[in-house]
Amino acid sequence: VPFEGEFDGPESETIGAGNNKSFSLTIMNIEVGDFSAEVTEEFTITGTLVARGSVPQPIPDSREGLGQLQIPTIHSLRATLSEPVGPMNSGSEMTLTLEVKNLGNVVDRVGSTEISDNCPLLTTDDGLASLTTKDIPIGGQIQGSLTITASQSHPQRNCDIEVTISSNGATNSGGSEISESNVRVSVEPPPTNQEAPEGPNDNGEIIEEVVSSNLSFVGILPILSVILLASMNKKR
């Protein structure tokens, strides 16, 4: 059986004199993705005449028929959008990575990209447009960057971002093959910068305090006069 597959069909048929009869043979369980598109392999069907009427055929008469099995073309792209590392603030931007893998059996590329979200104050750039210019080999993958920006007035909210891509090969063949991936991004208000006042010993510095009083200043001359008077009284 071609391509390591299996078959299902009748093992014997009885055909009346002068008649023709058709029967079906099913070939199955072939891993189509393991083979390149449009590859062909031949198979042989052998029919053996074992009896004419009720009389066994002493020498079996065999006839062969040749057939050809072709692997179909499969276009299959899988898009995976990276998860955000954390929330973003209003007035900031965040970059996500979109990975596209070719699960088909033919070289393909991204035909189109579509980005949608449910937050009106969130905008996205066209960074994924570069994916439409790159061929993706069988089993290979490519990456693109998507930058999202939250406006300064964006409220606190969870935003769902969805990216949809299409297969260029499928579109050119008259078909349609799309893949979607989505993530949730949390937008939070910008942080407020509030610094606590420093204590007297926060920096290990000695703070000199000046204490003022509303009492009148006593000069040095009255003090000396008192001392001299005390000395004179002692001598007397």
HELIX and SHEET records of a PDB file:
HELIX    1   1 PRO A    2  GLU A    4  5                                   3    
HELIX    2   2 VAL A   32  ASP A   34  5                                   3    
HELIX    3   3 GLY A  127  THR A  133  5                                   7    
HELIX    4   4 ASN A  168  ASN A  172  1                                   5    
HELIX    5   5 ILE A  220  LYS A  235  1                                  16    
SHEET    1   A 2 GLU A   6  ASP A   8  0                                        
SHEET    2   A 2 THR A  26  MET A  28 -1                                        
SHEET    1   B 2 THR A  40  ARG A  52  0                                        
SHEET    2   B 2 VAL A  55  GLN A  70 -1                                        
SHEET    1   C 4 LEU A  77  LEU A  81  0                                        
SHEET    2   C 4 GLU A  93  ASN A 102 -1                                        
SHEET    3   C 4 GLN A 141  ALA A 150 -1                                        
SHEET    4   C 4 LEU A 122  THR A 124 -1                                        
SHEET    1   D 4 MET A  88  ASN A  89  0                                        
SHEET    2   D 4 ILE A 178  GLU A 188  1                                        
SHEET    3   D 4 ARG A 157  SER A 167 -1                                        
SHEET    4   D 4 VAL A 110  ASP A 117 -1                                        
END                                                                             
